[in-house]
Amino acid sequence: MTIDTEILQTVEKMPESLKQELLHYAKYLMANYSQDISPEQHAVNKRRSGILKGTFVLPLPDNFDEPLEDFKEYME
């Protein structure tokens, strides 16, 4: 069974109110997703986790826990 025939069989079983909603949704999909967007362009705009990767250098320096120079007077 192809997807077209399965869609038609499902739509035939629907009441008129659902058919109307399905028509509106199909028109919405056609209007908003009919533009050709390549997968590469879509992936560039997609947010990704690990965005700060590479900004921290491990292991931390030996003086990591020492107070900053700006606060040395305050700490004394």
Backbone hydrogen bonds, N-H to C=O, Kabsch-Sander energy under -0.5 kcal/mol:
donor,donor_aa,acceptor,acceptor_aa,energy
6,E,2,T,-2.0
7,I,3,I,-2.5
8,L,4,D,-2.4
9,Q,5,T,-2.5
10,T,6,E,-2.0
11,V,7,I,-2.6
12,E,8,L,-2.2
13,K,9,Q,-0.9
13,K,10,T,-0.5
14,M,10,T,-0.5
14,M,11,V,-1.1
19,K,15,P,-2.0
20,Q,16,E,-2.1
21,E,17,S,-1.8
22,L,18,L,-2.6
23,L,19,K,-2.2
24,H,20,Q,-2.1
25,Y,21,E,-2.4
26,A,22,L,-2.5
27,K,23,L,-2.2
28,Y,24,H,-2.2
29,L,25,Y,-2.6
30,M,26,A,-2.3
31,A,27,K,-2.2
32,N,28,Y,-2.4
33,Y,29,L,-2.4
34,S,30,M,-0.6
37,I,35,Q,-0.9
38,S,36,D,-0.5
42,H,38,S,-1.9
43,A,39,P,-2.0
44,V,40,E,-1.5
45,N,41,Q,-1.3
46,K,42,H,-0.7
53,K,50,G,-1.7
55,T,52,L,-2.2
58,L,56,F,-0.6
64,F,61,P,-1.4
66,E,63,N,-0.8
71,F,68,L,-1.2
72,K,69,E,-1.0
75,M,71,F,-2.2
76,E,72,K,-1.1
